[in-house]
Amino acid sequence: MRLALYQPEIPQNTGTLMRLGACMDVGIDIIEPSGFIWDDARLKRAGMDYIELVNVTRHPSFEEFSSTIAPSRLILLDTKATTDYLDFEFHGGDILMVGRESDGVPDKVFNACTHKLKISMLSGVRSLNVAIAASMVLGEALRQTRSIL
Protein backbone atom coordinates (compact mmCIF):
# COMPACT_ATOMS: atom_id res chain seq x y z
CA MET A 1 0.00 0.00 0.00
CA ARG A 2 1.17 3.53 -0.78
CA LEU A 3 0.04 7.09 -0.12
CA ALA A 4 0.19 9.65 -2.94
CA LEU A 5 0.15 13.42 -2.43
CA TYR A 6 -1.02 15.39 -5.47
CA GLN A 7 0.85 18.69 -5.70
CA PRO A 8 1.08 19.23 -1.93
CA GLU A 9 1.12 22.88 -0.88
CA ILE A 10 1.83 22.83 2.86
CA PRO A 11 5.18 21.42 3.96
CA GLN A 12 3.96 20.61 7.47
CA ASN A 13 1.23 18.32 6.07
CA THR A 14 3.72 16.63 3.76
CA GLY A 15 6.18 16.12 6.61
CA THR A 16 3.43 14.72 8.82
CA LEU A 17 2.36 12.26 6.13
CA MET A 18 5.97 11.24 5.50
CA ARG A 19 6.30 10.53 9.21
CA LEU A 20 3.08 8.47 9.06
CA GLY A 21 4.48 6.55 6.09
CA ALA A 22 7.69 5.81 7.94
CA CYS A 23 5.87 4.61 11.06
CA MET A 24 3.43 2.41 9.15
CA ASP A 25 5.88 1.18 6.48
CA VAL A 26 3.83 2.82 3.71
CA GLY A 27 5.63 4.38 0.76
CA ILE A 28 4.89 7.97 -0.23
CA ASP A 29 4.50 9.29 -3.77
CA ILE A 30 4.84 13.04 -4.29
CA ILE A 31 3.23 14.24 -7.50
CA GLU A 32 4.82 17.56 -8.38
CA PRO A 33 4.97 20.43 -8.58
CA SER A 34 4.74 21.00 -4.86
CA GLY A 35 3.97 24.41 -3.38
CA PHE A 36 7.17 24.62 -1.35
CA ILE A 37 10.90 24.08 -1.67
CA TRP A 38 11.69 20.44 -0.97
CA ASP A 39 14.27 21.21 1.74
CA ASP A 40 11.87 23.51 3.61
CA ALA A 41 12.59 23.59 7.36
CA ARG A 42 8.87 23.17 8.12
CA LEU A 43 8.84 19.89 6.18
CA LYS A 44 11.79 18.64 8.19
CA ARG A 45 10.34 19.85 11.50
CA ALA A 46 7.02 18.02 10.94
CA GLY A 47 8.66 14.85 9.62
CA MET A 48 11.49 14.93 12.14
CA ASP A 49 14.11 12.21 11.67
CA TYR A 50 11.41 9.90 10.25
CA ILE A 51 11.85 11.47 6.80
CA GLU A 52 15.04 9.49 6.42
CA LEU A 53 13.14 6.23 7.03
CA VAL A 54 10.30 6.60 4.53
CA ASN A 55 10.33 5.37 0.94
CA VAL A 56 9.54 8.55 -1.04
CA THR A 57 9.21 8.68 -4.80
CA ARG A 58 8.86 12.06 -6.47
CA HIS A 59 7.07 12.26 -9.83
CA PRO A 60 7.33 15.30 -12.12
CA SER A 61 3.66 15.06 -13.17
CA PHE A 62 0.45 13.11 -12.70
CA GLU A 63 0.95 11.50 -16.11
CA GLU A 64 4.40 10.27 -15.12
CA PHE A 65 3.05 8.95 -11.82
CA SER A 66 0.12 7.22 -13.58
CA SER A 67 2.46 5.39 -15.92
CA THR A 68 4.16 3.66 -12.97
CA ILE A 69 1.28 2.41 -10.83
CA ALA A 70 -0.21 -0.59 -12.69
CA PRO A 71 -1.66 -2.93 -11.48
CA SER A 72 -2.50 -0.94 -8.34
CA ARG A 73 -5.86 0.75 -7.85
CA LEU A 74 -5.67 4.52 -7.46
CA ILE A 75 -8.11 5.59 -4.75
CA LEU A 76 -8.77 9.30 -4.35
CA LEU A 77 -9.93 10.81 -1.07
CA ASP A 78 -12.13 13.74 -2.04
CA THR A 79 -15.04 15.71 -0.61
CA LYS A 80 -16.88 15.34 -3.95
CA ALA A 81 -16.86 11.54 -3.77
CA THR A 82 -20.06 9.64 -3.02
CA THR A 83 -18.70 6.42 -1.44
CA ASP A 84 -17.82 6.55 2.24
CA TYR A 85 -14.41 5.04 3.02
CA LEU A 86 -16.01 2.88 5.74
CA ASP A 87 -18.14 1.18 3.08
CA PHE A 88 -15.18 0.35 0.83
CA GLU A 89 -13.12 -2.83 0.57
CA PHE A 90 -9.41 -2.05 0.36
CA HIS A 91 -6.72 -4.25 -1.20
CA GLY A 92 -3.10 -4.51 -0.12
CA GLY A 93 -1.72 -2.95 -3.32
CA ASP A 94 -3.96 0.13 -3.26
CA ILE A 95 -2.58 3.64 -3.62
CA LEU A 96 -4.50 6.21 -1.57
CA MET A 97 -4.23 9.72 -3.00
CA VAL A 98 -5.02 13.10 -1.48
CA GLY A 99 -5.25 16.35 -3.43
CA ARG A 100 -3.93 19.85 -2.88
CA GLU A 101 -4.95 21.43 0.39
CA SER A 102 -6.54 24.41 -1.38
CA ASP A 103 -8.64 22.76 -4.07
CA GLY A 104 -8.14 18.99 -4.31
CA VAL A 105 -7.46 17.67 -7.81
CA PRO A 106 -8.52 18.84 -11.27
CA ASP A 107 -11.35 17.01 -13.04
CA LYS A 108 -9.02 15.01 -15.31
CA VAL A 109 -7.21 13.59 -12.26
CA PHE A 110 -10.52 12.98 -10.45
CA ASN A 111 -11.80 11.02 -13.45
CA ALA A 112 -8.56 9.03 -13.81
CA CYS A 113 -8.88 7.53 -10.32
CA THR A 114 -10.21 3.98 -10.06
CA HIS A 115 -12.27 4.81 -6.97
CA LYS A 116 -13.21 7.99 -5.12
CA LEU A 117 -13.91 7.98 -1.40
CA LYS A 118 -15.15 10.50 1.11
CA ILE A 119 -15.18 10.82 4.87
CA SER A 120 -18.75 11.51 5.96
CA MET A 121 -18.87 14.61 8.13
CA LEU A 122 -21.33 16.85 9.87
CA SER A 123 -23.45 18.89 7.46
CA GLY A 124 -22.15 22.42 6.93
CA VAL A 125 -18.44 21.70 7.36
CA ARG A 126 -16.11 21.78 4.36
CA SER A 127 -13.27 19.38 4.96
CA LEU A 128 -10.68 17.89 7.28
CA ASN A 129 -6.98 18.66 7.21
CA VAL A 130 -5.45 16.52 4.45
CA ALA A 131 -3.02 14.79 6.85
CA ILE A 132 -5.83 13.87 9.23
CA ALA A 133 -8.05 12.61 6.40
CA ALA A 134 -5.24 10.51 4.93
CA SER A 135 -4.43 9.07 8.35
CA MET A 136 -8.03 8.06 9.00
CA VAL A 137 -8.45 6.30 5.67
CA LEU A 138 -5.00 4.72 5.69
CA GLY A 139 -5.71 3.32 9.16
CA GLU A 140 -8.91 1.69 7.93
CA ALA A 141 -7.18 0.36 4.79
CA LEU A 142 -4.38 -1.17 6.86
CA ARG A 143 -6.89 -2.64 9.31
CA GLN A 144 -8.87 -4.27 6.52
CA THR A 145 -5.81 -5.69 4.80
CA ARG A 146 -4.23 -6.65 8.13
CA SER A 147 -1.12 -4.76 7.06
CA ILE A 148 -0.59 -3.04 10.40
CA LEU A 149 2.77 -3.98 11.82
Protein Blocks (a to p, Z undefined) as FASTA:
>chain_A
ZZddehifblklmmmmmmmmmmnopacddddddfbdfklmklmmmnmmmlmmpccdddfb
fklmmmmmpccdcddddfkbmbdfklcccdfkbccddddfklopafklmmmpmbacdddd
dehiabdcfklmmmmmmmmmmmmnopaZZ
